[in-house]
């Protein structure tokens, strides 16, 4: 917590200028994401979003979850990128076109 506050003050919340070295930038980005997760756990979701600066899969997933959990989509804010790769599902369900009654559904279970 104290480290994040100091880094934020020294960089004036511009995490993109933290380091030229990609490994250091990734490590600091992971710390900011972890701090954002702690803030989110305490209910400060919008503040948490401000601290998540990394573009790794964990950060993107947390950013996406917080965006929808905090209802920011209703404010007109831009949507975060999808954290998962979209895949087109091809095929037909074995139950396609069938209509089941409640009794038939209970019998199948």
N, C-alpha and C positions, 0 to 999 in steps of 0.2 A: 504494500500500500504506500509506504513512504517513498520507495523507489519510483513508483509511477508518478507520484505527485512531483517529485524533484525533476524527473525527466520532462514532465509536462510543462513545468515552469520554465526550465532552461530552454526548451525548444518552442515555448509558447504554443503548445498543443499541435505542433506541426511534426507528426511522427515520421513523415516521409524524408525529413532531413536528418534523421537520427544517425545514420551510418552509411558510409559508402560501401562497406564490406557486406556482401549479401548474407553471409552467415550471421554476422552481428545483427543486421537488420531483421533477419528471421527470428533470432532469439529474442530481441526486444519486442517484435511484433507478437510473439507468443506470450510474453509477459503482459502486454496490453490486453490481449484477448482473454487471458486468465483473469485479469483485473476486471474486465468487462463482464465476465461470467459471474464474478463475485458480486458486482453491483446488481446484476440482473437477479441473482438469488435473493437480494435484499429488497427487490421490488423497484429499483431505479433503472427501468428498462431503457428509457430514452437516453439517460446519461450513459448507460452501458454501451449503447450503439456508437457514441462519440469516441469511445476508446478502442473499438475494434478496428484496427487499421490494416492488419495483415490480409493477404489474399490466399491463404492456404485453405484447404477444405474444411478444417475445423472452424476457422474464423468465419468463412462464408456460411456454413451451416448455422452457427450461432447468430450471425447477423440476420439471416433469413427468418429464423424462429422468433427473434426479438421483434423484428419488424411487424410480424403478424400478431404476436402476443400483445404488443403495445397499441394495437389498432392504428398504427401510423398510416396504413393504407387508406384510411378514411380522411386523412388530412391532405391528401393529394401529394404526399412526398413520393419521390421516385422509388420504384421497387428495387430491392437489391437483386443481384444476379442469382439465378437458381444455383443452389449448392450441389445439385446432383445432375449427372448426365442424363438427358432425356433419351429414352429408348422407345422406339416404335414397337408395339406388341402386335405380332401377326398371328392369326389363327382364329379359331372359332371355339367358343366355350362348349363343352359337351352338353350343356343345358340350354343352348341357344334356341330360342323360339318356343320353349316349353313353358307351360303355365302350370304352377303347382298350387294345390289347395293347401291350407294349413295342415290338414290331416296327412297329406302325402309328405309334406316337409317333416313332420314329426316322425313318420314311419322311416324316413331315410336316415334319421339320426339314430 
